[in-house]
Amino acid sequence: MLKGLGSLGDMAGMMKKAQEMQTKMAQMQEEMQSIMVEGASGAGLVKATCSAKGELKALDIDPSIFNSDDKEVVEDLILAAIKDAQSKAAERAQEEMAKLTEGMGLPADMKLPF
């Protein structure tokens, strides 16, 4: 008579897992703001620090590169350091997401929004 009720338990379990995942995703969002990665260029003359979300947090420039004749070189080094830091931030974010999805029994390569 009530044959369909057996799957309601499965649905409730799925809803519970979805809520757990939502909570863990919110926690990860907060953690991504505090995880810092550093990118560098020019053999470390320019260093950029980003959060794992890719937000630029700090820039460190060795004073030895300040020469008005080398303005374009300095600008290129700064951009390269920022791009390096952002690339590392993206990699770190993927690593953290893989840990989250693994812990929930989801495929490690599953792409979830941040």
N, C-alpha and C positions, 0 to 999 in steps of 0.2 A: 504494500500500500504506500509506503513512504521510501521507496527505493532510492531516491535522489539525495536523501539526507546524509548518506555516507560520505559524499564528496564535500559536504559543508565543513567537516573537520579539516580536510585538506586545504580548503579555501581560507579557513581561519588561520591555519599554520602559515600559509603563504602571506597573509596580511601581516601576521606577527613578524615574519622575516623581513618584509618590506619596511615595516616601522623600525626594526632594528637597524636595517641598512641606512635608513634615513637619518637616524640618530648618529650612527658611525660616520656617515658622510659629513654631517654638521661638525662633529668633533675633528674630522680630518681637515675640514676647511680652516678651522681655528689653528690647528697644528701647522698647516702650510704657511701661515703668516709668521711663525716663529722659527721654522727651519731655514737656515741661511746657507747659501752656496756662494763660492767666490770664483769669478772668472778673471783671467789675466791676459795681457798681451804685452808685446815688446819685452819679452823675457822678464816679466814681472814689474816693468816700469809703470804700468797702469793696471790697477785692480778694481774690479767692480763687484759689489756684493748685492745679491738679490735674495728675496724670499723664495721659497719653493713655488710660489704662485707667479714668480717672474717679475715682481715689483722691485725696482731698483731702490736699494736702501742706503748704499754708501759707494763712494768713489774715492780711490786713493791714487794720487799721481805723484810720482817721484819728481822732485824739483829739478833734477838734472835735465829733464826734457824740455824745459821752458826756454826756447830760443825762438825769437820772432821769425827767423828764417824757416823754421820747421813747423809752422802753424798747421799746415795740412797733415803732416805726419802725426802730430799730437792728436789732432781730431780723429784721424784714422785709428790710432791706437786706442783712444777712448771708446770709439764705436765697437772696435773688435773686442775689447774687454767686456763691454756691456752685452754684446751678442753671445760671448762665451759664457758669461754668468747666466743669461736667460736660457741658453741651451742646457746648461747643467741643472737649472731649476726645473725645466720640463722633464729631464731624465729623472730627477729625484721625485718629482710629483708622480711619475709613472710607477716608480719603485714603491712608493707609499700606497698607491692605489692597488697595485698587485698584491701587497700584503693584506689589504682590506678585503679584496675579492676572494683571495685564497682562503682567508679565515671564515668566509661565509659560504664556501663551497662553490663559488662561481669560477668560471674560466679566468685564468690569470691575465689573458689578453683582452678581456672584456672592457670596452671603452665606456666609461661612465662620465657624465658631465661634472664639472667642478662648480 
